[in-house]
Amino acid sequence: MALVKCPECGREVSERAKNCPACGYPISESKTDKPVQNKGEFQTARLIISIIMLVFSVFVLFQSCAVGVANSLEDNGQADGGIGTLVSMSMIVLGIAGIATRKTINHLTIRALGTISALIGLYCSQVYDGIFKDLKVWGWLLIINGVLFLFASNTIKKNRSSI
């Protein structure tokens, strides 16, 4: 239960109070004037991209296993199958974490998830240069996820500080 300031007298009042006990100003009506957010920002977008990551992780895992078998049979020394498997596992963990934290208002948790996702995506899309270029696509999906989470983190932080 949070305390809000009465717009009339400035005293702190329970957000559940109908009227300010000091001056009688209607608190429940005044709360609708302020942009108080009970839900995490970008909640729907974070949920959708987390589900997309979980769905795509199955494709990445299947493809990475196939590439790993092909690399073993050809004995070409490539690590695309192993890197793809790590990307798939990262997508699964970040997707589940994104779904689990979709209602959180803790901006540090969201920022940490966004940073981890963006760094893994940056590695796959820019740094890693294997023979299979589709890892760049999966890396960009992780970067998009990370940027979305970082925007959500900043918005949550702004809204929480304005309350």
CORURMO-V137397 format. One record per residue. N is the residue number from 1. PSI is psi in whole degrees, -180 to 180 (999 if undefined). Layout:
n	psi
N	PSI
N	PSI
This chain:
n	psi
1	126
2	158
3	139
4	156
5	137
6	126
7	-22
8	-55
9	-13
10	2
11	156
12	131
13	149
14	140
15	-17
16	-10
17	141
18	-38
19	154
20	128
21	-21
22	-47
23	-10
24	6
25	136
26	111
27	-42
28	-32
29	-34
30	-22
31	-29
32	-17
33	-27
34	150
35	56
36	127
37	122
38	-24
39	157
40	141
41	153
42	27
43	-47
44	-43
45	-41
46	-39
47	-45
48	-47
49	-29
50	-40
51	-41
52	-41
53	-40
54	-42
55	-47
56	-27
57	-32
58	-44
59	-43
60	-42
61	-45
62	-47
63	-40
64	-38
65	-42
66	-42
67	-40
68	-41
69	-43
70	-41
71	-37
72	-41
73	-37
74	-17
75	53
76	0
77	10
78	152
79	19
80	-36
81	-42
82	-43
83	-42
84	-38
85	-41
86	-39
87	-43
88	-45
89	-38
90	-42
91	-39
92	-49
93	-47
94	-34
95	-46
96	-43
97	-38
98	-40
99	-42
100	-29
101	17
102	-22
103	7
104	151
105	15
106	108
107	-24
108	-37
109	-46
110	-40
111	-40
112	-45
113	-42
114	-42
115	-45
116	-46
117	-45
118	-39
119	-43
120	-43
121	-40
122	-42
123	-47
124	-36
125	-26
126	-42
127	-49
128	130
129	76
130	-177
131	-22
132	113
133	-6
134	-18
135	-26
136	-38
137	-45
138	-35
139	-40
140	-35
141	-40
142	-37
143	-45
144	-44
145	-46
146	-43
147	-42
148	-44
149	-36
150	-40
151	-44
152	-40
153	-45
154	-40
155	-43
156	-44
157	-44
158	-45
159	-36
160	-33
161	-20
162	-9
163	999
